Every structure is written in C-alpha cells, then in structure tokens.
Amino acid sequence: MTRSPDRATRRNDRFLVTDVVMPGMSGRRSRRCSRPAHPKMKTLYLSGYTDESIVRHGMLEVGVAFLQKPFTARRSPESARVIDS
C-alpha cells in the first residue's frame, strides 16, 4: 500500500533533534531552513553548554525545548525541559 505524499509529510512532521552549535550551521538555522517544509515539526535542541550560557550568548531563545549533553538513559530526551529566562 502506497501512502499519499500528504500523509507522509504529516507523519514526518513530528520531531527534529539538533545540536545548538555545529560547524557551518547552527541548530536555529537548521530549524529555520526546515520550517517551510515542516511547519508543525517540534524541535529539541542539544548542547554541552548550559542553558544559561546558551541564552546569554543568544544561541537560543527562552521557551525552546533543550537537553544538556551528556545525557544517560535516566536523563534521556524524555527529560528535556523548556528553557526559562
């Protein structure tokens, strides 16, 4: 059975996991570039930097889902939190 393109697109609009700092493109830019094709996609940002440092340096804004690396099975993506001010 073949799925329609619309259904496949909706199915893939679930989640983007991206590092905040990457060579050549930031996580924010990656999300911004993918937004037109996947406007409803949720994003989880990962970083070895603390959330305070990331907000203070303008790498991410308050209110995004963030998980600090390294994380373990106990502190997995399910434990991600929204960055506070």
PyMOL Python script that loads the backbone (N, CA, C, O; Angstrom):
from pymol import cmd

cmd.read_pdbstr("""\
ATOM      1  N   MET A   1       0.838  -1.167   0.000  1.00  0.00           N
ATOM      2  CA  MET A   1       0.000   0.000   0.000  1.00  0.00           C
ATOM      3  C   MET A   1       0.893   1.245   0.000  1.00  0.00           C
ATOM      4  O   MET A   1       1.803   1.359   0.822  1.00  0.00           O
ATOM      5  N   THR A   2       0.638   2.156  -0.903  1.00  0.00           N
ATOM      6  CA  THR A   2       1.413   3.388  -1.009  1.00  0.00           C
ATOM      7  C   THR A   2       0.724   4.501  -0.240  1.00  0.00           C
ATOM      8  O   THR A   2      -0.489   4.682  -0.337  1.00  0.00           O
ATOM      9  N   ARG A   3       1.504   5.234   0.514  1.00  0.00           N
ATOM     10  CA  ARG A   3       0.951   6.362   1.253  1.00  0.00           C
ATOM     11  C   ARG A   3       0.974   7.597   0.374  1.00  0.00           C
ATOM     12  O   ARG A   3       1.870   7.776  -0.451  1.00  0.00           O
ATOM     13  N   SER A   4      -0.011   8.434   0.561  1.00  0.00           N
ATOM     14  CA  SER A   4      -0.051   9.680  -0.193  1.00  0.00           C
ATOM     15  C   SER A   4       1.046  10.606   0.322  1.00  0.00           C
ATOM     16  O   SER A   4       1.424  10.510   1.490  1.00  0.00           O
ATOM     17  N   PRO A   5       1.569  11.508  -0.526  1.00  0.00           N
ATOM     18  CA  PRO A   5       2.593  12.446  -0.064  1.00  0.00           C
ATOM     19  C   PRO A   5       2.133  13.294   1.122  1.00  0.00           C
ATOM     20  O   PRO A   5       2.923  13.589   2.019  1.00  0.00           O
ATOM     21  N   ASP A   6       0.853  13.686   1.128  1.00  0.00           N
ATOM     22  CA  ASP A   6       0.351  14.495   2.239  1.00  0.00           C
ATOM     23  C   ASP A   6       0.436  13.731   3.554  1.00  0.00           C
ATOM     24  O   ASP A   6       0.837  14.282   4.579  1.00  0.00           O
ATOM     25  N   ARG A   7       0.061  12.479   3.514  1.00  0.00           N
ATOM     26  CA  ARG A   7       0.093  11.684   4.738  1.00  0.00           C
ATOM     27  C   ARG A   7       1.535  11.453   5.185  1.00  0.00           C
ATOM     28  O   ARG A   7       1.831  11.504   6.379  1.00  0.00           O
ATOM     29  N   ALA A   8       2.423  11.202   4.238  1.00  0.00           N
ATOM     30  CA  ALA A   8       3.832  11.003   4.581  1.00  0.00           C
ATOM     31  C   ALA A   8       4.421  12.263   5.184  1.00  0.00           C
ATOM     32  O   ALA A   8       5.194  12.182   6.139  1.00  0.00           O
ATOM     33  N   THR A   9       4.082  13.412   4.657  1.00  0.00           N
ATOM     34  CA  THR A   9       4.599  14.675   5.181  1.00  0.00           C
ATOM     35  C   THR A   9       4.104  14.896   6.597  1.00  0.00           C
ATOM     36  O   THR A   9       4.888  15.254   7.476  1.00  0.00           O
ATOM     37  N   ARG A  10       2.823  14.688   6.832  1.00  0.00           N
ATOM     38  CA  ARG A  10       2.289  14.857   8.184  1.00  0.00           C
ATOM     39  C   ARG A  10       2.974  13.907   9.154  1.00  0.00           C
ATOM     40  O   ARG A  10       3.270  14.274  10.291  1.00  0.00           O
ATOM     41  N   ARG A  11       3.220  12.711   8.710  1.00  0.00           N
ATOM     42  CA  ARG A  11       3.840  11.715   9.567  1.00  0.00           C
ATOM     43  C   ARG A  11       5.271  12.104   9.930  1.00  0.00           C
ATOM     44  O   ARG A  11       5.732  11.793  11.028  1.00  0.00           O
ATOM     45  N   ASN A  12       5.975  12.775   9.030  1.00  0.00           N
ATOM     46  CA  ASN A  12       7.357  13.157   9.271  1.00  0.00           C
ATOM     47  C   ASN A  12       7.491  14.506   9.973  1.00  0.00           C
ATOM     48  O   ASN A  12       8.611  14.940  10.245  1.00  0.00           O
ATOM     49  N   ASP A  13       6.394  15.172  10.270  1.00  0.00           N
ATOM     50  CA  ASP A  13       6.423  16.476  10.917  1.00  0.00           C
ATOM     51  C   ASP A  13       6.503  16.365  12.429  1.00  0.00           C
ATOM     52  O   ASP A  13       6.044  17.266  13.132  1.00  0.00           O
ATOM     53  N   ARG A  14       7.051  15.325  12.930  1.00  0.00           N
ATOM     54  CA  ARG A  14       6.988  15.091  14.366  1.00  0.00           C
ATOM     55  C   ARG A  14       8.095  15.756  15.161  1.00  0.00           C
ATOM     56  O   ARG A  14       7.807  16.480  16.114  1.00  0.00           O
ATOM     57  N   PHE A  15       9.347  15.536  14.805  1.00  0.00           N
ATOM     58  CA  PHE A  15      10.416  15.941  15.701  1.00  0.00           C
ATOM     59  C   PHE A  15      11.739  16.132  14.981  1.00  0.00           C
ATOM     60  O   PHE A  15      12.125  15.314  14.147  1.00  0.00           O
ATOM     61  N   LEU A  16      12.433  17.219  15.306  1.00  0.00           N
ATOM     62  CA  LEU A  16      13.789  17.468  14.842  1.00  0.00           C
ATOM     63  C   LEU A  16      14.665  17.541  16.080  1.00  0.00           C
ATOM     64  O   LEU A  16      14.376  18.299  17.006  1.00  0.00           O
ATOM     65  N   VAL A  17      15.730  16.758  16.098  1.00  0.00           N
ATOM     66  CA  VAL A  17      16.700  16.808  17.178  1.00  0.00           C
ATOM     67  C   VAL A  17      17.981  17.361  16.575  1.00  0.00           C
ATOM     68  O   VAL A  17      18.519  16.791  15.626  1.00  0.00           O
ATOM     69  N   THR A  18      18.474  18.472  17.123  1.00  0.00           N
ATOM     70  CA  THR A  18      19.646  19.122  16.556  1.00  0.00           C
ATOM     71  C   THR A  18      20.528  19.699  17.647  1.00  0.00           C
ATOM     72  O   THR A  18      20.048  20.140  18.691  1.00  0.00           O
ATOM     73  N   ASP A  19      21.817  19.687  17.387  1.00  0.00           N
ATOM     74  CA  ASP A  19      22.743  20.334  18.311  1.00  0.00           C
ATOM     75  C   ASP A  19      22.622  21.837  18.126  1.00  0.00           C
ATOM     76  O   ASP A  19      22.281  22.306  17.040  1.00  0.00           O
ATOM     77  N   VAL A  20      22.897  22.588  19.171  1.00  0.00           N
ATOM     78  CA  VAL A  20      22.830  24.045  19.088  1.00  0.00           C
ATOM     79  C   VAL A  20      23.996  24.586  18.266  1.00  0.00           C
ATOM     80  O   VAL A  20      23.817  25.451  17.409  1.00  0.00           O
ATOM     81  N   VAL A  21      25.195  24.063  18.536  1.00  0.00           N
ATOM     82  CA  VAL A  21      26.408  24.538  17.868  1.00  0.00           C
ATOM     83  C   VAL A  21      26.940  23.427  16.972  1.00  0.00           C
ATOM     84  O   VAL A  21      27.280  22.343  17.446  1.00  0.00           O
ATOM     85  N   MET A  22      27.008  23.708  15.671  1.00  0.00           N
ATOM     86  CA  MET A  22      27.530  22.757  14.702  1.00  0.00           C
ATOM     87  C   MET A  22      28.420  23.518  13.709  1.00  0.00           C
ATOM     88  O   MET A  22      28.257  24.726  13.535  1.00  0.00           O
ATOM     89  N   PRO A  23      29.349  22.825  13.067  1.00  0.00           N
ATOM     90  CA  PRO A  23      30.157  23.503  12.060  1.00  0.00           C
ATOM     91  C   PRO A  23      29.309  23.872  10.847  1.00  0.00           C
ATOM     92  O   PRO A  23      28.612  23.024  10.289  1.00  0.00           O
ATOM     93  N   GLY A  24      29.369  25.121  10.446  1.00  0.00           N
ATOM     94  CA  GLY A  24      28.696  25.541   9.234  1.00  0.00           C
ATOM     95  C   GLY A  24      27.254  25.986   9.374  1.00  0.00           C
ATOM     96  O   GLY A  24      26.786  26.800   8.578  1.00  0.00           O
ATOM     97  N   MET A  25      26.533  25.473  10.370  1.00  0.00           N
ATOM     98  CA  MET A  25      25.127  25.838  10.532  1.00  0.00           C
ATOM     99  C   MET A  25      24.704  25.618  11.976  1.00  0.00           C
ATOM    100  O   MET A  25      24.979  24.566  12.555  1.00  0.00           O
ATOM    101  N   SER A  26      24.046  26.593  12.549  1.00  0.00           N
ATOM    102  CA  SER A  26      23.561  26.440  13.923  1.00  0.00           C
ATOM    103  C   SER A  26      22.281  25.611  13.939  1.00  0.00           C
ATOM    104  O   SER A  26      21.644  25.411  12.905  1.00  0.00           O
ATOM    105  N   GLY A  27      21.917  25.139  15.112  1.00  0.00           N
ATOM    106  CA  GLY A  27      20.662  24.419  15.256  1.00  0.00           C
ATOM    107  C   GLY A  27      19.464  25.291  14.927  1.00  0.00           C
ATOM    108  O   GLY A  27      18.489  24.823  14.339  1.00  0.00           O
ATOM    109  N   ARG A  28      19.537  26.577  15.312  1.00  0.00           N
ATOM    110  CA  ARG A  28      18.450  27.514  14.983  1.00  0.00           C
ATOM    111  C   ARG A  28      18.301  27.663  13.479  1.00  0.00           C
ATOM    112  O   ARG A  28      17.186  27.673  12.958  1.00  0.00           O
ATOM    113  N   ARG A  29      19.410  27.778  12.789  1.00  0.00           N
ATOM    114  CA  ARG A  29      19.342  27.928  11.331  1.00  0.00           C
ATOM    115  C   ARG A  29      18.815  26.653  10.681  1.00  0.00           C
ATOM    116  O   ARG A  29      18.046  26.716   9.721  1.00  0.00           O
ATOM    117  N   SER A  30      19.219  25.511  11.194  1.00  0.00           N
ATOM    118  CA  SER A  30      18.713  24.237  10.687  1.00  0.00           C
ATOM    119  C   SER A  30      17.194  24.181  10.806  1.00  0.00           C
ATOM    120  O   SER A  30      16.511  23.770   9.869  1.00  0.00           O
ATOM    121  N   ARG A  31      16.668  24.592  11.952  1.00  0.00           N
ATOM    122  CA  ARG A  31      15.213  24.610  12.158  1.00  0.00           C
ATOM    123  C   ARG A  31      14.533  25.607  11.231  1.00  0.00           C
ATOM    124  O   ARG A  31      13.495  25.314  10.639  1.00  0.00           O
ATOM    125  N   ARG A  32      15.132  26.787  11.113  1.00  0.00           N
ATOM    126  CA  ARG A  32      14.561  27.820  10.243  1.00  0.00           C
ATOM    127  C   ARG A  32      14.497  27.339   8.789  1.00  0.00           C
ATOM    128  O   ARG A  32      13.522  27.612   8.089  1.00  0.00           O
ATOM    129  N   CYS A  33      15.519  26.631   8.340  1.00  0.00           N
ATOM    130  CA  CYS A  33      15.537  26.119   6.961  1.00  0.00           C
ATOM    131  C   CYS A  33      14.512  25.007   6.745  1.00  0.00           C
ATOM    132  O   CYS A  33      13.979  24.860   5.645  1.00  0.00           O
ATOM    133  N   SER A  34      14.236  24.233   7.777  1.00  0.00           N
ATOM    134  CA  SER A  34      13.284  23.123   7.631  1.00  0.00           C
ATOM    135  C   SER A  34      11.839  23.540   7.862  1.00  0.00           C
ATOM    136  O   SER A  34      10.918  22.804   7.508  1.00  0.00           O
ATOM    137  N   ARG A  35      11.631  24.710   8.451  1.00  0.00           N
ATOM    138  CA  ARG A  35      10.278  25.155   8.796  1.00  0.00           C
ATOM    139  C   ARG A  35       9.321  25.235   7.596  1.00  0.00           C
ATOM    140  O   ARG A  35       8.180  24.792   7.725  1.00  0.00           O
ATOM    141  N   PRO A  36       9.725  25.779   6.432  1.00  0.00           N
ATOM    142  CA  PRO A  36       8.763  25.860   5.320  1.00  0.00           C
ATOM    143  C   PRO A  36       8.196  24.495   4.902  1.00  0.00           C
ATOM    144  O   PRO A  36       7.014  24.388   4.575  1.00  0.00           O
ATOM    145  N   ALA A  37       9.023  23.474   4.913  1.00  0.00           N
ATOM    146  CA  ALA A  37       8.557  22.144   4.510  1.00  0.00           C
ATOM    147  C   ALA A  37       7.850  21.404   5.645  1.00  0.00           C
ATOM    148  O   ALA A  37       7.027  20.524   5.395  1.00  0.00           O
ATOM    149  N   HIS A  38       8.167  21.758   6.886  1.00  0.00           N
ATOM    150  CA  HIS A  38       7.620  21.050   8.045  1.00  0.00           C
ATOM    151  C   HIS A  38       7.225  22.050   9.140  1.00  0.00           C
ATOM    152  O   HIS A  38       7.861  22.088  10.193  1.00  0.00           O
ATOM    153  N   PRO A  39       6.207  22.840   8.910  1.00  0.00           N
ATOM    154  CA  PRO A  39       5.869  23.920   9.848  1.00  0.00           C
ATOM    155  C   PRO A  39       5.408  23.458  11.229  1.00  0.00           C
ATOM    156  O   PRO A  39       5.523  24.219  12.190  1.00  0.00           O
ATOM    157  N   LYS A  40       4.897  22.251  11.356  1.00  0.00           N
ATOM    158  CA  LYS A  40       4.385  21.783  12.651  1.00  0.00           C
ATOM    159  C   LYS A  40       5.401  20.951  13.422  1.00  0.00           C
ATOM    160  O   LYS A  40       5.112  20.489  14.526  1.00  0.00           O
ATOM    161  N   MET A  41       6.571  20.757  12.860  1.00  0.00           N
ATOM    162  CA  MET A  41       7.574  19.911  13.483  1.00  0.00           C
ATOM    163  C   MET A  41       8.082  20.518  14.796  1.00  0.00           C
ATOM    164  O   MET A  41       8.409  21.704  14.855  1.00  0.00           O
ATOM    165  N   LYS A  42       8.144  19.705  15.828  1.00  0.00           N
ATOM    166  CA  LYS A  42       8.702  20.104  17.121  1.00  0.00           C
ATOM    167  C   LYS A  42      10.224  19.980  17.034  1.00  0.00           C
ATOM    168  O   LYS A  42      10.744  19.189  16.246  1.00  0.00           O
ATOM    169  N   THR A  43      10.938  20.771  17.854  1.00  0.00           N
ATOM    170  CA  THR A  43      12.395  20.741  17.831  1.00  0.00           C
ATOM    171  C   THR A  43      12.941  20.590  19.240  1.00  0.00           C
ATOM    172  O   THR A  43      12.490  21.258  20.171  1.00  0.00           O
ATOM    173  N   LEU A  44      13.919  19.701  19.386  1.00  0.00           N
ATOM    174  CA  LEU A  44      14.655  19.522  20.627  1.00  0.00           C
ATOM    175  C   LEU A  44      16.103  19.894  20.342  1.00  0.00           C
ATOM    176  O   LEU A  44      16.748  19.301  19.477  1.00  0.00           O
ATOM    177  N   TYR A  45      16.608  20.879  21.075  1.00  0.00           N
ATOM    178  CA  TYR A  45      17.988  21.320  20.919  1.00  0.00           C
ATOM    179  C   TYR A  45      18.855  20.643  21.975  1.00  0.00           C
ATOM    180  O   TYR A  45      18.470  20.546  23.140  1.00  0.00           O
ATOM    181  N   LEU A  46      20.042  20.172  21.550  1.00  0.00           N
ATOM    182  CA  LEU A  46      21.005  19.544  22.437  1.00  0.00           C
ATOM    183  C   LEU A  46      22.254  20.394  22.496  1.00  0.00           C
ATOM    184  O   LEU A  46      22.605  21.048  21.514  1.00  0.00           O
ATOM    185  N   SER A  47      22.936  20.395  23.641  1.00  0.00           N
ATOM    186  CA  SER A  47      24.213  21.083  23.733  1.00  0.00           C
ATOM    187  C   SER A  47      24.965  20.652  24.972  1.00  0.00           C
ATOM    188  O   SER A  47      24.372  20.274  25.983  1.00  0.00           O
ATOM    189  N   GLY A  48      26.279  20.716  24.877  1.00  0.00           N
ATOM    190  CA  GLY A  48      27.136  20.501  26.036  1.00  0.00           C
ATOM    191  C   GLY A  48      27.236  21.752  26.891  1.00  0.00           C
ATOM    192  O   GLY A  48      27.684  21.689  28.036  1.00  0.00           O
ATOM    193  N   TYR A  49      26.820  22.892  26.343  1.00  0.00           N
ATOM    194  CA  TYR A  49      26.806  24.143  27.097  1.00  0.00           C
ATOM    195  C   TYR A  49      25.576  24.161  28.004  1.00  0.00           C
ATOM    196  O   TYR A  49      24.591  23.477  27.725  1.00  0.00           O
ATOM    197  N   THR A  50      25.625  24.931  29.074  1.00  0.00           N
ATOM    198  CA  THR A  50      24.462  25.049  29.954  1.00  0.00           C
ATOM    199  C   THR A  50      23.395  25.906  29.284  1.00  0.00           C
ATOM    200  O   THR A  50      23.703  26.715  28.409  1.00  0.00           O
ATOM    201  N   ASP A  51      22.164  25.731  29.688  1.00  0.00           N
ATOM    202  CA  ASP A  51      21.084  26.517  29.096  1.00  0.00           C
ATOM    203  C   ASP A  51      21.264  28.007  29.379  1.00  0.00           C
ATOM    204  O   ASP A  51      20.932  28.839  28.535  1.00  0.00           O
ATOM    205  N   GLU A  52      21.788  28.352  30.560  1.00  0.00           N
ATOM    206  CA  GLU A  52      22.012  29.764  30.866  1.00  0.00           C
ATOM    207  C   GLU A  52      23.014  30.380  29.900  1.00  0.00           C
ATOM    208  O   GLU A  52      22.815  31.501  29.431  1.00  0.00           O
ATOM    209  N   SER A  53      24.080  29.663  29.603  1.00  0.00           N
ATOM    210  CA  SER A  53      25.113  30.138  28.689  1.00  0.00           C
ATOM    211  C   SER A  53      24.561  30.306  27.274  1.00  0.00           C
ATOM    212  O   SER A  53      24.889  31.273  26.586  1.00  0.00           O
ATOM    213  N   ILE A  54      23.736  29.381  26.851  1.00  0.00           N
ATOM    214  CA  ILE A  54      23.165  29.429  25.507  1.00  0.00           C
ATOM    215  C   ILE A  54      22.248  30.631  25.336  1.00  0.00           C
ATOM    216  O   ILE A  54      22.310  31.322  24.318  1.00  0.00           O
ATOM    217  N   VAL A  55      21.412  30.881  26.310  1.00  0.00           N
ATOM    218  CA  VAL A  55      20.501  32.033  26.241  1.00  0.00           C
ATOM    219  C   VAL A  55      21.298  33.328  26.340  1.00  0.00           C
ATOM    220  O   VAL A  55      21.057  34.267  25.581  1.00  0.00           O
ATOM    221  N   ARG A  56      22.237  33.380  27.264  1.00  0.00           N
ATOM    222  CA  ARG A  56      23.034  34.592  27.479  1.00  0.00           C
ATOM    223  C   ARG A  56      23.803  34.994  26.219  1.00  0.00           C
ATOM    224  O   ARG A  56      23.947  36.183  25.935  1.00  0.00           O
ATOM    225  N   HIS A  57      24.295  34.013  25.467  1.00  0.00           N
ATOM    226  CA  HIS A  57      25.049  34.300  24.248  1.00  0.00           C
ATOM    227  C   HIS A  57      24.162  34.364  23.002  1.00  0.00           C
ATOM    228  O   HIS A  57      24.673  34.475  21.887  1.00  0.00           O
ATOM    229  N   GLY A  58      22.858  34.296  23.177  1.00  0.00           N
ATOM    230  CA  GLY A  58      21.937  34.468  22.060  1.00  0.00           C
ATOM    231  C   GLY A  58      21.852  33.306  21.097  1.00  0.00           C
ATOM    232  O   GLY A  58      21.367  33.469  19.978  1.00  0.00           O
ATOM    233  N   MET A  59      22.319  32.120  21.510  1.00  0.00           N
ATOM    234  CA  MET A  59      22.271  30.960  20.619  1.00  0.00           C
ATOM    235  C   MET A  59      20.864  30.381  20.528  1.00  0.00           C
ATOM    236  O   MET A  59      20.482  29.830  19.495  1.00  0.00           O
ATOM    237  N   LEU A  60      20.100  30.505  21.600  1.00  0.00           N
ATOM    238  CA  LEU A  60      18.704  30.060  21.626  1.00  0.00           C
ATOM    239  C   LEU A  60      17.894  31.063  22.420  1.00  0.00           C
ATOM    240  O   LEU A  60      18.429  31.789  23.258  1.00  0.00           O
ATOM    241  N   GLU A  61      16.610  31.097  22.153  1.00  0.00           N
ATOM    242  CA  GLU A  61      15.734  31.987  22.895  1.00  0.00           C
ATOM    243  C   GLU A  61      15.043  31.221  24.022  1.00  0.00           C
ATOM    244  O   GLU A  61      14.982  29.992  24.012  1.00  0.00           O
ATOM    245  N   VAL A  62      14.541  31.953  24.964  1.00  0.00           N
ATOM    246  CA  VAL A  62      13.779  31.370  26.066  1.00  0.00           C
ATOM    247  C   VAL A  62      12.541  30.689  25.488  1.00  0.00           C
ATOM    248  O   VAL A  62      11.932  31.196  24.546  1.00  0.00           O
ATOM    249  N   GLY A  63      12.173  29.548  26.049  1.00  0.00           N
ATOM    250  CA  GLY A  63      10.941  28.878  25.648  1.00  0.00           C
ATOM    251  C   GLY A  63      11.121  27.693  24.709  1.00  0.00           C
ATOM    252  O   GLY A  63      10.130  27.090  24.297  1.00  0.00           O
ATOM    253  N   VAL A  64      12.369  27.337  24.354  1.00  0.00           N
ATOM    254  CA  VAL A  64      12.576  26.193  23.470  1.00  0.00           C
ATOM    255  C   VAL A  64      12.896  24.952  24.290  1.00  0.00           C
ATOM    256  O   VAL A  64      13.337  25.058  25.435  1.00  0.00           O
ATOM    257  N   ALA A  65      12.676  23.777  23.708  1.00  0.00           N
ATOM    258  CA  ALA A  65      12.986  22.513  24.375  1.00  0.00           C
ATOM    259  C   ALA A  65      14.487  22.267  24.268  1.00  0.00           C
ATOM    260  O   ALA A  65      15.061  22.349  23.182  1.00  0.00           O
ATOM    261  N   PHE A  66      15.121  21.964  25.406  1.00  0.00           N
ATOM    262  CA  PHE A  66      16.573  21.854  25.476  1.00  0.00           C
ATOM    263  C   PHE A  66      16.967  20.677  26.357  1.00  0.00           C
ATOM    264  O   PHE A  66      16.359  20.438  27.400  1.00  0.00           O
ATOM    265  N   LEU A  67      17.986  19.948  25.927  1.00  0.00           N
ATOM    266  CA  LEU A  67      18.534  18.847  26.717  1.00  0.00           C
ATOM    267  C   LEU A  67      20.047  19.002  26.729  1.00  0.00           C
ATOM    268  O   LEU A  67      20.691  19.010  25.680  1.00  0.00           O
ATOM    269  N   GLN A  68      20.607  19.125  27.926  1.00  0.00           N
ATOM    270  CA  GLN A  68      22.050  19.301  28.046  1.00  0.00           C
ATOM    271  C   GLN A  68      22.760  17.963  27.912  1.00  0.00           C
ATOM    272  O   GLN A  68      22.333  16.965  28.493  1.00  0.00           O
ATOM    273  N   LYS A  69      23.856  17.946  27.138  1.00  0.00           N
ATOM    274  CA  LYS A  69      24.678  16.754  26.985  1.00  0.00           C
ATOM    275  C   LYS A  69      25.781  16.782  28.037  1.00  0.00           C
ATOM    276  O   LYS A  69      26.129  17.863  28.514  1.00  0.00           O
ATOM    277  N   PRO A  70      26.328  15.672  28.407  1.00  0.00           N
ATOM    278  CA  PRO A  70      25.879  14.334  28.007  1.00  0.00           C
ATOM    279  C   PRO A  70      24.639  13.936  28.808  1.00  0.00           C
ATOM    280  O   PRO A  70      24.401  14.439  29.906  1.00  0.00           O
ATOM    281  N   PHE A  71      23.872  13.041  28.242  1.00  0.00           N
ATOM    282  CA  PHE A  71      22.725  12.528  28.963  1.00  0.00           C
ATOM    283  C   PHE A  71      22.787  11.013  28.956  1.00  0.00           C
ATOM    284  O   PHE A  71      23.418  10.412  28.086  1.00  0.00           O
ATOM    285  N   THR A  72      22.135  10.404  29.921  1.00  0.00           N
ATOM    286  CA  THR A  72      22.140   8.962  30.078  1.00  0.00           C
ATOM    287  C   THR A  72      20.730   8.435  29.826  1.00  0.00           C
ATOM    288  O   THR A  72      19.811   9.201  29.537  1.00  0.00           O
ATOM    289  N   ALA A  73      20.576   7.130  29.939  1.00  0.00           N
ATOM    290  CA  ALA A  73      19.246   6.545  29.779  1.00  0.00           C
ATOM    291  C   ALA A  73      18.282   7.113  30.818  1.00  0.00           C
ATOM    292  O   ALA A  73      17.092   7.267  30.542  1.00  0.00           O
ATOM    293  N   ARG A  74      18.790   7.424  32.008  1.00  0.00           N
ATOM    294  CA  ARG A  74      17.936   8.030  33.039  1.00  0.00           C
ATOM    295  C   ARG A  74      17.583   9.465  32.702  1.00  0.00           C
ATOM    296  O   ARG A  74      16.490   9.932  33.019  1.00  0.00           O
ATOM    297  N   ARG A  75      18.509  10.167  32.058  1.00  0.00           N
ATOM    298  CA  ARG A  75      18.287  11.565  31.697  1.00  0.00           C
ATOM    299  C   ARG A  75      18.266  11.649  30.166  1.00  0.00           C
ATOM    300  O   ARG A  75      19.150  12.234  29.540  1.00  0.00           O
ATOM    301  N   SER A  76      17.254  11.059  29.606  1.00  0.00           N
ATOM    302  CA  SER A  76      17.138  10.926  28.165  1.00  0.00           C
ATOM    303  C   SER A  76      16.284  12.061  27.589  1.00  0.00           C
ATOM    304  O   SER A  76      15.819  12.921  28.337  1.00  0.00           O
ATOM    305  N   PRO A  77      16.072  12.073  26.260  1.00  0.00           N
ATOM    306  CA  PRO A  77      15.251  13.126  25.660  1.00  0.00           C
ATOM    307  C   PRO A  77      13.865  13.282  26.296  1.00  0.00           C
ATOM    308  O   PRO A  77      13.270  14.355  26.195  1.00  0.00           O
ATOM    309  N   GLU A  78      13.347  12.258  26.937  1.00  0.00           N
ATOM    310  CA  GLU A  78      12.065  12.409  27.604  1.00  0.00           C
ATOM    311  C   GLU A  78      12.157  13.416  28.754  1.00  0.00           C
ATOM    312  O   GLU A  78      11.146  13.973  29.181  1.00  0.00           O
ATOM    313  N   SER A  79      13.373  13.644  29.251  1.00  0.00           N
ATOM    314  CA  SER A  79      13.533  14.576  30.367  1.00  0.00           C
ATOM    315  C   SER A  79      13.909  15.980  29.901  1.00  0.00           C
ATOM    316  O   SER A  79      14.293  16.817  30.718  1.00  0.00           O
ATOM    317  N   ALA A  80      13.806  16.244  28.626  1.00  0.00           N
ATOM    318  CA  ALA A  80      14.104  17.576  28.118  1.00  0.00           C
ATOM    319  C   ALA A  80      13.171  18.589  28.775  1.00  0.00           C
ATOM    320  O   ALA A  80      12.048  18.266  29.160  1.00  0.00           O
ATOM    321  N   ARG A  81      13.654  19.801  28.891  1.00  0.00           N
ATOM    322  CA  ARG A  81      12.827  20.821  29.512  1.00  0.00           C
ATOM    323  C   ARG A  81      12.839  22.073  28.672  1.00  0.00           C
ATOM    324  O   ARG A  81      13.683  22.236  27.791  1.00  0.00           O
ATOM    325  N   VAL A  82      11.913  22.945  28.942  1.00  0.00           N
ATOM    326  CA  VAL A  82      11.831  24.224  28.243  1.00  0.00           C
ATOM    327  C   VAL A  82      12.726  25.206  28.985  1.00  0.00           C
ATOM    328  O   VAL A  82      12.685  25.291  30.213  1.00  0.00           O
ATOM    329  N   ILE A  83      13.528  25.940  28.241  1.00  0.00           N
ATOM    330  CA  ILE A  83      14.433  26.915  28.831  1.00  0.00           C
ATOM    331  C   ILE A  83      13.646  28.058  29.448  1.00  0.00           C
ATOM    332  O   ILE A  83      12.771  28.644  28.810  1.00  0.00           O
ATOM    333  N   ASP A  84      13.970  28.368  30.703  1.00  0.00           N
ATOM    334  CA  ASP A  84      13.380  29.505  31.397  1.00  0.00           C
ATOM    335  C   ASP A  84      14.326  30.695  31.262  1.00  0.00           C
ATOM    336  O   ASP A  84      15.475  30.534  30.851  1.00  0.00           O
ATOM    337  N   SER A  85      13.845  31.886  31.606  1.00  0.00           N
ATOM    338  CA  SER A  85      14.684  33.091  31.487  1.00  0.00           C
ATOM    339  C   SER A  85      15.878  33.063  32.366  1.00  0.00           C
ATOM    340  O   SER A  85      16.666  34.008  32.366  1.00  0.00           O
TER     341      SER A  85
END
""", "prot")
cmd.dss("prot")
cmd.show_as("cartoon", "prot")
cmd.util.cbc("prot")
cmd.orient("prot")
